[in-house]
Amino acid sequence: MHVPPQLSDIVRAHAWALTVRPCDLPHWRRTVASVLKAWGAPPDSAELACLGVTELLTNVLKHVASDPRCYLRIDRTDTGTGAVIAVHDRSSVLPAVTEPDWGRESGRGLWLLREMFGCLGCEHLPGGSGKRVWFRCDLGGQPRGDSGSPAPPGSRPT
């Protein structure tokens, strides 16, 4: 997905309904990178955010495999210098972010996201329809607009 530069200051959020499949992860990384670069993110910030997107979508595959439908959403922060990237899935089980067991093959992804971004959270969706897991990334540079709060009231940083 290419986001034309003239739209980058008008569009404050992007969202997609998707069914997560391993073969589509590169597409979603490219899509997120394109949006963030259009909003002025330096390449290293966009690349780091893509790692976060991969982790969130992979967690849907791993933990909600019976129904891997979800929403991927990117919102610019109030100042325009950051973005909140969130995945909404149908599981109501909130992730627990704990010190990883370094001897295991998995179980450290969200901990690493929290360490890399410093701002990671999750909350239940209204009506018991699932959960939202999100992280905030820095776009760098000067403010370029607004999009609302990085996390809604009632959200729980992890």
Stockholm file with secondary structure:
# STOCKHOLM 1.0

chainA/1-158         MHVPPQLSDIVRAHAWALTVRPCDLPHWRRTVASVLKAWGAPPDSAELACLGVTELLTNVLKHVASDPRCYLRIDRTDTGTGAVIAVHDRSSVLPAVTEPDWGRESGRGLWLLREMFGCLGCEHLPGGSGKRVWFRCDLGGQPRGDSGSPAPPGSRPT
#=GR chainA/1-158 SS CCCCGGGTTTCCEEEEEEECCGGGHHHHHHHHHHHHHHTTCCHHHHHHHHHHHHHHHHHHHHHSTTCCEEEEEEEECTTSSEEEEEEEESCCCCCCCCCCCTTSSSSCHHHHHHHHHSCEEEEECGGGCCEEEEEEEECCSSCCCCCSCSSCTTCEEC
#=GC SS_cons         CCCCGGGTTTCCEEEEEEECCGGGHHHHHHHHHHHHHHTTCCHHHHHHHHHHHHHHHHHHHHHSTTCCEEEEEEEECTTSSEEEEEEEESCCCCCCCCCCCTTSSSSCHHHHHHHHHSCEEEEECGGGCCEEEEEEEECCSSCCCCCSCSSCTTCEEC
//
